[in-house]
Amino acid sequence: SPVPNIATTEEWIGAGAPVGVWSTGGTLNTAKSAMGAAGTSTAAIAFGGETPPITAKTESYNGTNWTELNDLSTARYGLGGAGTSTSGLAFGGDTPPLTDKTEQWNGTNWTEVNDLGTSRRNVGRAGTSNTAALCFGGETPKTAITELWNGTNWTEVNDLNTARNQLGSDGSSTAALAFGGEAPPGVTSACETWNGTNWTEVSDINAATRLLMGSGTNTAALAAGGYTTAATGKTEEWNGVSWVELADLSTARYALGQAGTTTSAIVFGGVSPLSSATEEWSSTSTVTKTIDTD
């Protein structure tokens, strides 16, 4: 006799709509905002920023606790950061005045190296080491200038399509992402991707936001926090084509630090009010499907 149809439900991990949650991590030793950052969710560094006053403090995160390390040579806020917890780069910012200073981190000390071509703060940044990084946008006032770091010198390359500052960013020196920020006439949702030569406009982030942070790559990115008309905890994920909203941060804040990937990230510090809190993001991609079998 015929076997009746059976509806079977299966769960597949690793494909489909992203899901995730923020949880509480270790606390920064010094509450601050507008800092530089680099690394991963279990091996990160945070440097510079505003406590206030402006600080040169550097801290490292091991996935559980923050530890104070040797200071930057120049205290500043609104600076860019790239690289890892043992091979980092700090560039630009405001001392005041605006600065073009660049420093390399070797896991123990900061060393001054060749300056940016353009002094600026609140920049976009990308890069996987202290010998290959990208600095774009920022406040000079607002600029579209992009500079490439080769480990020795900065070289000006092709501009962003939209001049802006206070933008979110992530990726590498050859594959970066720029999103949100402040651009005339106000806060923008524009998103651009960098292929090593040119910037290309792609799908906008859902919420026009400034002073947000990003982590990941130009095909898989996480954006969190920022300021719209007030501090926000919104989190969005970029899959290379479009942005999707995910679970909010526990604490809405802007001018925060962030490190990691779309599946494992941290945010730390920021304002609303001034914070020392760290939140850890853990995500999987889950889809449920129904299969009819005879």
Helices and strands as residue ranges (DSSP letters): E 6-24, E 36-39, E 44-47, E 58-61, E 66-69, E 80-83, E 88-91, E 102-105, E 110-113, E 124-129, E 132-136, E 146-149, E 154-157, E 168-171, E 176-179, E 182-183, E 186-187, E 191-194, E 199-202, E 213-216, E 221-224, E 235-238, E 243-245, E 257-260, E 264-268, E 278-293
